[in-house]
Amino acid sequence: MNSTLNQDTINSPPQDAATVILIRDARPGIEVLLLRRGSSQTVMNNAWVFPGGKLDKADFEHSAATTALLQGQPQLLLAEPELSAEHAGALYYAACRETQEETGVHLTAGQLYPWSRWITPTVPSMMKKRFDARFFIARMPADQTARHDGQETTASTWYTARDALQAYMANDITLVPPQIMTLAALSRHQDTESVIDYARAHAPYCIEPKVTIDNKNARTMIYPGDPDHPDQHKQMPGPTRLIWLSDHFEPVTGFEAFFTDH
């Protein structure tokens, strides 16, 4: 599945969004739910993504109940003390709402664990919009079944992290960089308990990639901890840069670099 990179610079402020990484135990390791966006979508057209979407004004109407369920200050759980409790609670609610709309899975804010925050660079890879997206981890409820909605999403499947990245490298599926790097991080965990324990013990990392385009139009995504990124603190496992080659982003040293740390 070939991908086309966006070439435009987008100077508009990023829109708030919320994403849920649904995980379940498998043999071996864990599996992650991925949904394929429809071909008519203007955001991440045909890409395989985690359920999620932008924050709506109506989400704020449910913020007080969500904040009460979380017993206090959800902005601290998000490691964003500058946010109001109302705003943070609305993000939690949006994550649950989007997951229900796109997969039919009912979650509560108490089942969500903040995992990461991704701020789209001014030259996005596969869309012409910018998002400030909070990623949450959630276990797939044992008594529910996930399915795509047939409108915004046209297919769904469970992948191990490694299998998803292999399918991506073979150009069988399209992934965008936040999903790629999230899958690389999740590949370190052998079961859902390990993932949840990690999320409970660590504040969600914040990633704002630096994008470089050389005089041959070759694009590189650079992440914190890389010598060429303004933030020298490595915040997540995996490679600190991805380069666009043969219709996909990949580590400079090849596929196995997704699963090793240097």
C-alpha positions in Angstrom: 0.0 0.0 0.0 1.8 3.1 -1.2 1.8 6.3 0.8 2.1 9.9 -0.3 3.8 12.4 1.9 2.3 15.8 2.5 4.6 18.6 1.2 2.8 21.6 2.6 3.7 23.6 5.7 0.7 24.0 8.1 1.0 27.0 10.3 -2.4 26.7 12.1 -2.3 25.8 15.8 -2.8 22.1 16.5 -6.3 20.9 17.4 -6.8 18.9 20.6 -7.4 15.2 20.0 -7.6 11.9 22.0 -6.6 8.4 21.0 -7.0 5.1 22.7 -4.6 2.2 22.3 -6.7 -0.9 22.9 -4.5 -3.9 24.0 -5.2 -7.5 24.8 -3.1 -10.5 25.9 -2.0 -12.9 23.2 0.4 -15.8 22.8 3.0 -14.6 22.7 2.9 -11.0 24.0 0.1 -8.6 23.4 -2.0 -7.5 20.5 -3.1 -4.0 19.5 -6.3 -3.0 17.7 -5.8 -1.1 14.5 -8.5 0.5 12.3 -8.2 1.5 8.6 -9.4 5.0 7.8 -11.7 5.3 4.9 -10.4 6.5 1.5 -12.7 9.5 1.6 -11.1 10.8 4.9 -9.0 13.9 4.7 -7.0 13.0 7.7 -4.7 9.9 7.4 -6.4 8.6 4.3 -6.4 4.7 4.3 -3.9 4.7 7.2 -4.2 2.1 10.0 -4.7 3.9 13.2 -5.8 3.6 16.8 -9.4 4.7 17.5 -9.6 8.4 18.2 -10.4 11.9 16.9 -10.6 15.5 17.7 -11.9 17.1 20.9 -15.5 18.4 20.4 -17.1 21.3 22.3 -19.8 18.9 23.5 -17.1 16.8 25.3 -16.8 19.6 27.9 -20.4 19.0 29.0 -19.3 15.7 30.4 -16.1 16.9 31.9 -17.3 17.4 35.5 -18.6 13.8 35.8 -15.3 12.5 34.2 -13.2 14.5 36.6 -15.2 13.2 39.5 -14.7 9.6 38.3 -10.9 10.3 38.2 -11.1 11.6 41.8 -9.6 15.0 41.3 -7.2 16.6 38.8 -7.0 14.8 35.5 -4.6 17.4 34.2 -2.0 16.0 36.6 -2.5 12.5 35.3 -1.8 13.9 31.8 1.3 15.6 33.1 -0.2 18.9 31.9 -0.6 21.0 35.0 -1.3 24.1 32.9 -4.6 22.6 31.6 -7.8 23.2 33.5 -9.5 20.2 35.1 -12.4 20.8 32.7 -10.2 20.6 29.7 -8.4 17.5 30.8 -11.7 15.8 31.8 -13.0 16.6 28.3 -10.0 14.9 26.7 -10.7 11.7 28.7 -14.3 11.8 27.7 -13.4 12.4 24.0 -11.2 9.3 24.1 -14.0 7.2 25.4 -16.5 8.7 23.0 -14.4 8.2 19.9 -13.6 4.6 20.8 -17.3 3.8 21.2 -18.1 5.5 17.9 -15.4 3.8 15.9 -15.3 0.4 17.5 -18.4 -0.1 19.6 -16.3 -0.6 22.7 -17.6 1.1 25.8 -14.9 2.4 28.1 -14.9 4.7 31.2 -12.3 7.3 32.0 -11.2 5.1 34.9 -10.1 2.4 32.4 -7.8 4.8 30.6 -4.1 5.3 31.4 -2.2 8.2 29.8 0.6 6.9 27.6 1.9 9.8 25.5 1.2 13.1 23.8 2.0 13.8 20.1 2.1 17.2 18.6 2.0 17.2 14.8 5.0 19.1 13.3 4.3 22.0 10.9 5.1 19.7 8.0 2.8 16.7 8.7 3.5 13.4 7.0 0.2 12.3 5.7 -2.4 15.0 6.4 -2.8 18.8 6.1 -3.9 19.3 9.7 -2.1 19.5 13.0 -3.2 17.8 16.2 -2.2 17.8 19.8 -3.2 14.2 20.5 -3.2 12.5 23.9 -2.7 8.8 23.6 -4.3 6.6 26.3 -3.8 2.8 27.0 -6.8 0.7 27.8 -7.3 -3.1 28.1 -9.9 -4.5 25.8 -12.8 -5.4 28.0 -13.2 -9.2 28.0 -17.0 -9.1 27.6 -17.0 -6.8 24.5 -16.0 -7.2 20.8 -14.4 -4.5 18.8 -15.5 -3.8 15.2 -15.0 -1.0 12.7 -17.9 1.3 12.1 -17.9 0.9 8.3 -18.0 4.7 7.8 -15.0 6.5 9.3 -13.2 3.2 9.5 -13.4 0.4 6.9 -11.5 -2.5 8.4 -10.1 -3.6 11.8 -7.7 -6.2 13.0 -5.6 -7.1 16.0 -1.8 -7.2 15.4 1.2 -7.9 17.6 3.4 -4.8 17.5 6.1 -6.7 15.5 3.6 -8.1 13.0 2.1 -4.7 12.4 5.5 -3.2 11.8 6.5 -6.0 9.4 3.3 -5.5 7.4 4.1 -1.8 7.3 7.6 -2.4 6.0 6.3 -4.8 3.4 3.9 -1.9 2.2 0.9 -4.1 3.1 -0.5 -1.5 5.4 0.0 2.3 5.9 1.0 3.6 9.3 1.8 7.2 10.4 4.9 7.9 12.6 3.1 8.2 16.0 1.6 4.7 15.4 4.9 3.4 14.3 6.8 4.6 17.3 4.0 3.5 19.7 4.1 0.0 18.3 7.9 0.0 18.7 7.5 1.0 22.4 4.7 -1.6 23.0 6.9 -4.4 21.5 9.0 -4.2 24.8 6.1 -5.6 26.8 5.1 -9.3 27.2 1.6 -8.8 28.6 -1.0 -6.2 29.2 -0.1 -6.1 32.9 3.4 -4.9 32.0 2.0 -2.1 29.8 -0.5 -0.9 32.5 2.2 -1.1 35.2 4.5 1.0 33.0 1.8 3.6 32.3 1.0 3.9 36.0 4.6 4.4 36.9 5.6 6.9 34.2 4.3 10.3 33.2 3.2 10.3 29.6 6.0 11.5 27.3 5.5 14.5 25.0 6.8 14.2 21.5 7.0 17.0 19.0 9.1 15.7 16.1 11.6 17.8 14.2 11.3 17.3 10.5 14.2 17.8 8.1 14.0 17.8 4.3 17.3 17.8 2.4 18.0 19.2 -1.1 16.9 15.9 -2.6 13.5 16.1 -0.9 14.4 13.2 1.4 12.5 13.5 4.7 13.6 12.5 8.2 11.6 12.5 11.4 13.7 13.3 14.4 12.7 12.5 18.0 13.8 13.6 21.5 17.2 12.1 22.4 18.6 12.4 18.9 21.7 14.7 18.6 19.7 16.9 16.1 16.6 17.3 18.2 16.3 20.3 20.5 15.2 18.0 23.4 18.3 15.9 24.2 16.3 13.7 26.7 15.3 10.4 25.1 11.7 9.9 26.1 10.6 6.7 24.4 12.1 3.3 23.4 13.2 2.7 19.8 15.1 4.7 17.2 15.5 8.5 17.5 14.9 9.1 13.8 13.0 7.6 10.9 13.9 8.2 7.3 11.5 8.0 4.4 12.6 5.2 2.0 10.6 3.0 -0.5 7.2 4.4 0.5 7.6 4.1 4.2 9.5 5.5 7.2 12.1 3.2 8.7 15.0 3.4 11.1 18.3 4.4 9.5 19.9 1.1 10.5 17.0 -1.1 9.5 14.0 -3.0 10.8 15.5 -4.5 14.0 16.3 -1.0 15.3 12.6 -0.7 16.1 13.2 -3.3 18.9 16.6 -2.2 20.2 17.8 0.7 22.2 21.3 2.3 21.8 
